[in-house]
Structures are given as C-alpha cells and as structure tokens.
C-alpha cells in the first residue's frame, strides 16, 4: 500500500474480526423476512404455552410497556400474523393475544412507518372480531420502529418503544432454561439493538468494506455492501429522529415517506413553498441534499487529497441546492446576491463552502453538480460516529436557519 495512508495491518485485523464473529441468526435473513422473523420470535417468547415453559412472565412484562394487563391469564392464546375477515376487507395483524374476555392486537414495525389508515382498518377488524366472539375488551397496540413516532402516532392510543420492550423482556432472561433458548434471546436482543433501536455506530464490516473495498477486490475477498447500507440507513434514521424531536413545528419536509431503506442513497429537506415557478408542481427548487452514495462513502483514489473539495476518505456530502432549469440559468446567481454577509458567514462557520469558488481556490477542474451552491463535506469517523452525526446535525440546523431568506426570495421571485 505504498503511497497510501491506509494501513494493511488494520485491514487484516478488521478482516480477521469480521470472519471470527459468529453469525446472528436474524442477520442471515433478507429485509422482507426480517420483520416477520423478529415478530415470530416475539410471539414465541410471550406465549405462555411455548416450549420455554415460563408461563406468562414475558407476556405480562411486554403488556406492561403499554400500561396494559391481562384480564384473565388462565387460558391465553397467542397467534402470529393472524388474518381477519371484516367489513373493511381481510386484514393481517402481526400479533394477537386472546383470553376468554379480551383480545389484543399488536402492530409491529422494525423498518417501516405505519400508515394511519392501515392501522385504523386493522383496529376495525379486531373490534368486529371481538363483538362476534363476545369479548368484553379489545385493544390495538403499536410498537413502532422509531422512538419519535411515540409522540407523532396520534392514531394509536397505546404505544411502546422497542427500547422499553427490550428492557422489560431482558429482566426475565434468567427464566430461560436451555443454552439454545438463551442464545436465541441474545441474538434477538442484539439484532434489535443494532438494527431497530437508534444507534450511532459503524460496524467493523462497514469500515472494512468502505475503507478497503478496492484491496478486497484485488484479493477476490467478498465482504458485500449489506452492512454499510444498513449503517447508512441508521444514520439517516438517527438524523430524522433527531430532527422530528427538535423541529416539530417546522413547516417543511424531511424527505421520508414511509422509511429509509438500505437502498436509500440520499435524502432531501425542503418546504413545499420553495417553488420558483408559479404552478408549484414537482419537487421545490430549493433543497438541502444529504448524499451518501457508495462512491462518496468509499475510499477513492480518484478524489483529491485532504483539504480538497472531495477527499479520498469516506464521507457524506451536504449540499444547499437550487435546481435551475431556466433558460438564462441566473437563479443561483440571484440568490447568492440575495444572501447577506451574516448568512454567508453562518454557512461558512458550519462548514459549507460555495462549491464553484471552492474549486477555483483549489485550481481544480473537477466536475460537480452545478445545482449545488454550497457543500459541506462530513468525513466518516469510524471511531467516533457521534462526531459524524453531530456534524450533520449542524448542517441541518444551518440550513433551517436560512428559512426566512429562502421564503422571502422565492416569494419575490414568483411575483
């Protein structure tokens, strides 16, 4: 690795760690089956009649997270992915808990965000079933992917977080008797912590893949992009979770419809009012783009050295973008003139640089997206992932602070 600041000993050490790590049984499943498998395990764990033979201990702890108790624990039936016929069609409920007097449905999410209409229709189906079977009590519970949804999911009366559920279940880990049951529980716990609960970390496999992918290819060693894509998804979800908590009243959109998936390469922040055309159709011209493409996140010798516009090291790029499809291509110039010195200074203090001016200073002829007016490079710190996240939060805060400026400019431009 002559002329390369990367360390061959680090690469070999990471490779050894990755190969020595035992495979988590839940990790070998694809994304579509992942949520179902976790739900199936949870159904087994809370089932008093399951092979673990611990009665209702786990079930009562699980329900306590929703401030709910069993009316009668003498005859509990647990059903997984139960389909109900109803006036709103056939509806599948992830977990159903039924006693002689009550029926409880649980909607479980490990990746997606639940749609209110879907949840409400499942609740209708459960209520109709309860009425047909003379149940005195019916409850529909929601266990969402992200903790911020506990505040925002107004459609559900009883909501718990994965963090609370996992903590409650773990109190009774010692009730499990066989090494196999304990190993399954530990795999379940690790998988929830690593892939569902908000975290700020990059796995060893992610670092190996992103930092040394070219060398791995030379030696025909296949690590695969799955771990890095999952960690990238977690970074986006972490940012979205933080943004929802801190900018609840912000009148805009963090571009997230139902979920960030492993294939989500970039996300956008914008307001619907930020259109420069009078018809207001399509995506607004002003956006903040957070780009986490594989090229940016991988070590790349084709990029410049440290201090250049795009470094060789794995990085995210945050760009204040203005899509200019006008004939004279002057929108960006007009907005740059519209910015006052204080706003420009705030962008620079947050790490944003005017992309065109930056390249001129570097005497670089590197190509770049002309729609990107200001860019902030956030290098991935594998040892301090919280530092990477904080830098991205700073970028979000700085962009939101431009709200009045962009509001006024777009209104004046359209008039």
N, C-alpha and C positions, 0 to 999 in steps of 0.2 A: 504494500500500500504506500509506495514511495510517493511523496508529494501530497499526501492525503492526511488530514488531521485526524481521521478516524483511526481507531485502534483495533488491530487484528486480534489482540488478546481479549478485548471487550466483546468483539463479535463472537469469538469462540466460546467465551464464558456464557453469553446470552444463549447461544445455540445449545450448549450443554444443559442450561437451566430449563429451556423450553422442552427439550427432549426427555428430561428426567421427571418433569411434572406429570403426575397422574392425570388421566383424562376424567373430567367430571361428566357423569352420565347424562346430565341435562345439556351439556355443551355439544354433544355429538348430533343433536337434533337440529333440523333446519328451522328457520324462523317461524314458518307456518305452524309447525308442530310444537314449537317451544312453549307457547302459552297453554296449549291443551295438555301437554305433559306435566307442567307445573300444577295446573288445576287438578289433574287426575291424582297426582301425589297428595295434594292438599285434601282432596276428597277422601283418600285412604287414611290420611293422618287423623282427620276429625271424625272418622266413622267409629263409633263405639264397638261395632261388631267386626272390625278389621282384625287382621292377624296379629297386630301389635298387642291386643288384649289389655288396653289401659282404660277401658270404659269411656266415659265422657270427658275425661280430663282435658284433652286437646280441644274438643268441641266447645266446652264451656269457656276456655281461655280465648278461643277465636271469637265467639259471640260477644264476649265482654269488651272487645275492641270497638264494637258497635253499640255499646251500652244496652245489650240485649241478653235475656236469659231464656232458657228452655222452660216452657210451661210444664212439660212432663218428660222426664228422661227415661221412663221405663221402656218405651218402645220407639226408638229413634231410627228413622230410615234416611240414608244418605244416597243421593243419586247424582250422577255426573253427566253433564251435557244432556239434560232431560228436555224432550220436545213436547210442547203443549199445543193442542188444538184449541183455537179460540176465535172469537168474532173478529179479531184483527189478524187472523191467519196463524200458521204454525210458527211458534216462537221457541227458540232454544235458550235455555237458561243454564249457565255454567255449572252451578252447584245448587242443589235443592236439599233442604233439611226439613224433614217432616216428622211430626209427632201426631198423637191422636187428636190434639186440639189446635195445632198451629202448623203453618207451612211457611218456610223462609227460603227466598231465592237470593242468590249472590251473583252479581255480575263482576267478573274478574278480568282485570287488564294488566298485562305486563309490557305492552308496547304501544298499543293504540290509545286514543282518547274516545270515550264512549259518546255516541250521539244521543242527545236527549230523547228524540222520537223513538229510537230503538229501545232505550231503557224504559220509557213510559209504556210502550206496547208490551214489553215483557211483564211489566207490573200488572197490566190489564189481564194478560193471560193467566198470571198467577192468582189474581183476585177471583177470576171466573172459576178456576180450579178449586180454590178454597170454598167458594159458595156451593159448588156442585158436591163437594165432599164434606160439607158441614163443619168446616174449620172455624174456630172462634177467632183466630188471629192470623193475620197474613202480613209479612214484611218483605220488602225488596231492598237488599243491601248493595252497596257499591264499594268495590276495592279497586281504586284507580291506579294507573301507572305512576303518575307524578303527584307529589305531595301538594302542589299548588292547586290541584283540582279539588281538594277537600273544601276549599273556600269557594271555588267557582261553580261546582256542580250543584246548582240550585235545584235540579230536577230530582235529586235523591235526598231523602230525609235522614238516612243513616249511612255514614261514610266512615271508613277507617283508612289508615295508611299502611303500606307494606312494612314500614319501619316498626310501627306499633304491633302489627300482627306477628312479625318475626320475633320481636322481643317477648311477646306473650307466649308464643309456642316454645321458644328456647328455654323458658323457665322449667319446662317439663321434659326436656331432652333425656334426663336421667331415668324417666319412666320406661324408655325403650329398652328392650332386654337383649336383643341379639346384635352382634357386630354388624351384620348386614343392615338392620334397621337403623342403627346409629350412623353408618356410613351414608345411607340414603338421605337421612335428615341433614347431615353435614353438607352433602352435595347440594341439596335443596337450598339450604341457608346461604352457601357460597354463591350459588347462581343468582339468588335474589339480590344479594349484596352487590355483586359485580355487574349485573345486567338490568336491574329494575330500580333499586334504591339509588338516589342521586349520589354520584361519587366523583371525585376529582383525581383520577389516576390513569396511567397508561401501563398496559401490561408489558412484560418482558418480550412477549412475542411481537407486540406492536413496535417496540423500539427496534428489535432485530429486523423486522420487515422494512420499516421506513428508513432506517439508517444504513442498512447493508444489503438492500434488495439486489443491487447490481452485482455484488460479490456472490450472493447466494445463487443468482442465476448463472454466474460463471462456473460455479461448482455443482450446478444442477441440483441444488437443495431447495425443495419446495416447502415454504412456510405458509404461503397463502395469505390473502388480504383480509380474511374474516375478522381477525382480532382488531386490526387497525380500524376497520369500518365500524365495528361495534363501539370502540372507544371514541371515534369521531361522533357517532350518534349520541353518545353520553355527554360529550362536550356541548353539543347543540341543545340537548335537553336540559343540561345544567344551566346554560345561559337563559333558555326560555323560562325555566322555573324561577330563576332569579329576577328576570325582567317582569314576569307576571306579578311577583310579590312586591316589587319596588315601583312599578309604573302601572298600577291597577287602573288609574283614571286617565292614562294617556290615550288620546283619541287616534290610535293608529293600529297597525297590524305588524306583528312579528310573524313572518310568513310561515305559518304552520297550520295546515288544515286538520288532519287527524293525527299525524305522528311525524317524527323524524325517523326515517328508516336507515338501515345500513347503507342504502344506496344514495342517501341524501348528500350531495357534494357541496351545496352551498345554500344559504338561506338569505332572505331579504327582510328589511324593516322599512316600512313606508306608511304613508297616510293616503287614503282614497282621494283626498282633496288636492294632492300634489300632482294633478294633471296640468299640463301646459296647453293642451288643446281644449276647445270648448265642449266637445262631445263627451269628454271624460270617460272614454271606453278603454279597456285593456289595463295593463299594469301602469301605475303612475310613473312619470318620467324620473322623478327623484326617488332614489332608494339608497339604503346602506346595504351593501352586499358583503356577506362573510363567506369567503371562498376557502373551502377545504378539499380541493381536488387532490387526487393521488399524486399528481406531479408536484404540486406545492408542498405536500406533506412528506415527500420522499427526498432523500439526499440526491442532488442532481449536479453533476459536474458542469452542465451547460449554463448554470446560473453563475452570477458574479461572486466575488469574494465577500467577506464580511464588510458591511458598510455600503455595499452596492444596493440597487433598488430591490432585487430579489436575491436573497442569499442562497447558498447551496444547502444550508441546513433546513430540515423540515419546518414548515411554517404555515400559518393561516394568513390570509390577506383580507383586511377590512377596507372596503372602498366606498367612498361617497361618490355615487354615480348619478349622472344626468344623461339620460338617453336622448340624444339629439338627432332626430331624423328629418329635421327641417332642411330646406334647400340651401340656405346660406350657412348652416352649421355655426350659428353665433350664440346659441342658447347658453352654452357653458361659459363663453367669454362674458356674456351679460351678467350671469350670476356671480362670476368671480369678481366683476367690477362692483356688484351689489354688496358683497361681503364687506363688513367694516374691519378695521385693524384688530379690534378686540376679538372678533370671531375667528379671524385667521390665526391669531396668536393662540387662542384656545385649542384650535386644531393641531397646531404645531406642538404645543405642550403635551398633548395627548398622544403624540407620535405620528400624526398624519402629515404627509408631505404632498405638495402639489406634484402630481406624477410627471407631467411634462417638464416642469422646472427642475425636478429632481434628476431626471435623465440628462438634462442639459448640463447641470453641475458635474455630473459624472462623466460627461463627454461620451455618453453611451448611445448607441444606435439600436438598443434593444426594442423590440416591438412591444406594444402594450395596447390595451383596450382604451380607445380614445374617450369612451363614455366615463371612464374612471377619472374623476377630477382629483381627488385626494386619496392616498392609500396609506394604510398603516400595516406594517409587517409585524406579526406576532410569532416569534420563534417558539417552537415547542420545546419546553423544558421538561424532559422525561423524569428528572429527579425532583423537580418542583412543579408539578402540574397545576397547583393552586396559583402559581405565578402566571402561568399562561392564561388561566381563566380570568384572573384579575385584570390583566392587560386587555382582554377582550371586553370585559365589563366597562373598563374606562373608555374604550372605543364607542360602545353603545351609549354611555352617558353623554359623551361629547356630541354625538350625532343628534340625540334627542334635544340637546341644548340649542340646536340650530332650528328648532321647530318654528319659532316666530319668524325667523329670517326667511325660511322656505315658504311658510304660509303667505307672508306678505309679497314675496317675489312672484309666486305662482298666481296670486290674485291679480297683481298689477299686470303681469304678462298676458293673462287671458283678457283683461279689459283693454 
